[in-house]
Amino acid sequence: MRLEGEYVFSGSREQVWELVRDPEVLATALPGTQSLERVGENEYSGAMNIRVGPVSGAFVGRLVVSDEVPPQSYTLSVDGRGAPGFGKGIGYVRLIELDDGTTVMQYEGDLTVGGKIASVGQRLLDTASKSLIRQGLEALDQALQARNAAQAAGVEVEYTPPSEAKFARGVARDVVADVLPPPRTLGVMALVALIALLVGYWLGRRSTCCMQDAGGHSADLTVE
């Protein structure tokens, strides 16, 4: 499964770099995270609850950061396993600071999944993965804004991360929006169906009139 995209953070590149290298902040931005701790200079271990469609369960695994070029880029390698199956992938992240003081994160990578979680289908996996990434980056940006505001005011950071239930609702909305046709499409389908019914009715009336004789009596027509 291929994943790629970009997100604009409300802060400098150095601030974003510090944020994404903080395991405590990452744990709040990753939905379903039960634990995330540093076990080496560039290695983390953790446990996470995953739910995709009807499949759910806990994953245990590790995350390795490599090829660091602070504060520009790094590579992520993930490997997790649990009752729902397994997931293994690699991703490349690049940070680009803009003139207005914001920072663009560009990411791309490949993820391989197997087991029960793969049975939900490629489209559902793609939509759920993109939704989780988007919501996770939004949560990181909110944490960054709260941190910057607290530093400017000289007070402690006050930030409440999104709950696992909120992440789940967001994924559900994205899945529904992706799977179901938009309202305009539904309206066009209804209009086409109505026209078809009217045309069928008109053709039936015309056929009946043509089969009537001059005396106004109807002729029987049987097709075998």
C-alpha positions as CSV (number, residue, x, y, z in Angstrom):
1,M,0.0,0.0,0.0
2,R,1.4,3.4,-1.1
3,L,1.0,6.4,1.2
4,E,2.1,9.9,0.3
5,G,1.0,13.5,0.9
6,E,1.9,16.7,2.7
7,Y,0.8,18.8,5.6
8,V,1.4,22.5,6.6
9,F,2.4,23.0,10.3
10,S,1.9,26.3,12.1
11,G,5.6,26.7,13.1
12,S,9.2,26.8,12.1
13,R,11.1,23.8,10.8
14,E,13.1,23.5,14.0
15,Q,9.9,23.5,16.1
16,V,8.3,20.8,14.0
17,W,11.5,18.7,14.2
18,E,11.6,19.0,18.0
19,L,7.9,18.0,18.0
20,V,8.1,14.9,15.9
21,R,11.1,13.6,17.9
22,D,9.3,13.9,21.2
23,P,7.8,10.4,22.1
24,E,5.4,11.9,24.6
25,V,3.8,14.2,22.1
26,L,3.7,11.5,19.4
27,A,1.9,9.2,21.8
28,T,-0.9,11.7,22.1
29,A,-1.2,12.2,18.3
30,L,-1.3,8.5,17.4
31,P,-4.8,7.2,17.9
32,G,-5.1,4.1,20.1
33,T,-1.6,4.4,21.5
34,Q,-1.3,2.5,24.8
35,S,2.5,3.1,25.2
36,L,5.4,4.6,23.3
37,E,8.9,4.7,24.9
38,R,12.4,5.3,23.7
39,V,14.5,2.1,23.9
40,G,17.5,3.4,22.0
41,E,18.9,6.7,20.6
42,N,16.7,6.3,17.5
43,E,14.4,3.4,18.3
44,Y,11.0,3.3,20.0
45,S,8.8,0.4,21.2
46,G,5.1,0.7,21.7
47,A,1.6,-0.9,21.8
48,M,-1.4,0.4,19.9
49,N,-5.1,-0.5,19.5
50,I,-6.1,-0.6,15.8
51,R,-9.6,-0.7,14.4
52,V,-10.3,-0.9,10.7
53,G,-13.9,-1.8,9.8
54,P,-14.9,-5.0,11.7
55,V,-11.3,-5.9,12.6
56,S,-9.7,-4.6,15.8
57,G,-7.1,-5.5,18.3
58,A,-3.7,-4.6,19.8
59,F,-0.4,-4.3,17.9
60,V,3.0,-4.4,19.5
61,G,6.0,-3.3,17.6
62,R,8.9,-0.9,17.1
63,L,9.7,2.2,15.2
64,V,13.2,3.1,14.0
65,V,14.4,6.6,12.9
66,S,17.3,6.6,10.5
67,D,19.1,8.8,7.9
68,E,18.5,11.9,10.0
69,V,19.5,15.3,8.5
70,P,18.3,17.7,11.2
71,P,16.0,19.6,10.8
72,Q,15.4,18.6,7.2
73,S,14.6,14.9,6.7
74,Y,14.6,11.4,8.2
75,T,13.5,7.9,7.4
76,L,11.0,5.9,9.5
77,S,10.8,2.1,9.7
78,V,7.9,0.4,11.4
79,D,7.2,-3.2,12.3
80,G,4.1,-4.3,14.3
81,R,2.3,-7.5,15.0
82,G,-0.8,-8.6,16.9
83,A,-4.1,-10.5,16.8
84,P,-5.4,-8.6,13.8
85,G,-2.4,-9.4,11.7
86,F,0.9,-7.6,11.0
87,G,2.1,-4.4,9.4
88,K,5.5,-3.5,8.1
89,G,6.7,-0.4,6.2
90,I,9.1,2.4,5.5
91,G,8.5,6.1,5.1
92,Y,10.5,9.1,4.1
93,V,9.8,12.5,5.7
94,R,11.0,16.0,4.5
95,L,10.5,19.3,6.2
96,I,10.4,22.5,4.2
97,E,10.2,25.9,5.9
98,L,8.2,28.6,4.1
99,D,8.6,32.4,4.1
100,D,5.6,32.9,6.3
101,G,7.1,30.9,9.1
102,T,5.1,27.7,8.5
103,T,6.6,24.3,7.6
104,V,5.5,21.8,5.0
105,M,5.9,18.2,5.9
106,Q,6.1,16.0,2.8
107,Y,5.9,12.2,3.3
108,E,5.9,9.1,1.2
109,G,6.2,5.4,1.9
110,D,5.1,1.9,1.5
111,L,3.2,-0.3,4.0
112,T,2.5,-4.0,3.8
113,V,-0.2,-5.5,5.9
114,G,-1.4,-9.1,6.3
115,G,-3.7,-11.3,8.4
116,K,-7.2,-10.4,9.4
117,I,-6.7,-6.7,8.8
118,A,-5.9,-7.3,5.2
119,S,-9.3,-9.0,4.7
120,V,-11.2,-5.7,5.0
121,G,-10.2,-4.8,1.4
122,Q,-7.7,-2.4,-0.2
123,R,-10.0,0.5,-0.6
124,L,-11.1,0.5,3.1
125,L,-7.5,0.2,4.2
126,D,-6.4,3.1,2.0
127,T,-9.2,5.4,3.3
128,A,-8.7,4.5,6.9
129,S,-4.9,4.9,6.7
130,K,-5.1,8.3,5.0
131,S,-7.7,9.4,7.6
132,L,-5.5,8.4,10.5
133,I,-2.5,10.1,9.1
134,R,-4.4,13.3,8.4
135,Q,-5.9,13.3,11.9
136,G,-2.6,12.5,13.5
137,L,-0.9,15.4,11.8
138,E,-3.7,17.7,12.7
139,A,-3.3,16.6,16.4
140,L,0.5,17.3,16.2
141,D,-0.1,20.8,14.8
142,Q,-2.6,21.5,17.6
143,A,0.0,20.4,20.1
144,L,2.6,22.6,18.4
145,Q,0.3,25.7,18.5
146,A,-0.5,25.0,22.2
147,R,3.3,24.7,23.0
148,N,4.1,28.0,21.1
149,A,1.2,29.8,22.8
150,A,2.4,28.6,26.3
151,Q,6.0,29.6,25.6
152,A,4.9,33.1,24.4
153,A,2.8,33.6,27.6
154,G,5.4,32.0,29.9
155,V,2.9,29.4,31.3
156,E,2.6,25.7,31.3
157,V,1.3,24.0,28.2
158,E,-2.4,23.1,28.4
159,Y,-3.4,20.8,25.6
160,T,-6.0,18.0,25.5
161,P,-5.3,15.6,22.7
162,P,-8.2,14.0,20.7
163,S,-9.6,10.9,22.2
164,E,-9.5,7.5,20.5
165,A,-13.3,7.8,20.0
166,K,-12.9,11.1,18.2
167,F,-10.3,9.5,15.8
168,A,-12.7,6.6,15.2
169,R,-15.5,8.9,14.3
170,G,-13.3,10.8,11.9
171,V,-12.3,7.6,10.2
172,A,-15.9,6.5,10.0
173,R,-16.9,9.8,8.3
174,D,-14.1,9.5,5.8
175,V,-15.0,5.9,5.0
176,V,-18.6,6.8,4.4
177,A,-17.7,9.8,2.3
178,D,-15.4,7.7,0.2
179,V,-17.7,4.7,-0.3
180,L,-21.1,6.3,-0.8
181,P,-21.7,8.5,-3.9
182,P,-22.1,12.2,-3.3
183,P,-25.6,13.8,-3.0
184,R,-25.4,15.2,-6.5
185,T,-24.8,11.8,-7.9
186,L,-27.7,10.4,-6.0
187,G,-29.9,13.1,-7.3
188,V,-28.9,12.4,-10.9
189,M,-29.5,8.7,-10.4
190,A,-33.0,9.5,-9.0
191,L,-33.8,11.8,-11.9
192,V,-32.6,9.2,-14.5
193,A,-34.8,6.5,-12.8
194,L,-37.8,8.9,-12.8
195,I,-37.3,9.7,-16.5
196,A,-37.0,6.0,-17.3
197,L,-40.3,5.3,-15.5
198,L,-42.1,8.1,-17.4
199,V,-40.8,6.9,-20.8
200,G,-41.8,3.4,-20.0
201,Y,-45.3,4.5,-19.1
202,W,-45.6,6.7,-22.2
203,L,-44.4,3.8,-24.5
204,G,-46.9,1.5,-22.9
205,R,-49.8,3.9,-23.4
206,R,-48.7,4.5,-27.0
207,S,-48.6,0.7,-27.7
208,T,-52.1,0.3,-26.3
209,C,-53.5,3.0,-28.4
210,C,-51.9,1.6,-31.6
211,M,-53.4,-1.8,-31.0
212,Q,-57.0,-0.4,-30.8
213,D,-59.1,-0.9,-34.0
214,A,-61.2,1.8,-35.6
215,G,-64.2,0.8,-33.5
216,G,-62.4,1.5,-30.3
217,H,-61.9,-2.2,-29.4
218,S,-58.5,-3.4,-28.2
219,A,-56.7,-6.2,-30.0
220,D,-55.0,-8.9,-27.9
221,L,-51.3,-9.3,-28.5
222,T,-49.5,-12.3,-27.2
223,V,-45.7,-12.9,-27.6
224,E,-44.3,-16.4,-27.0
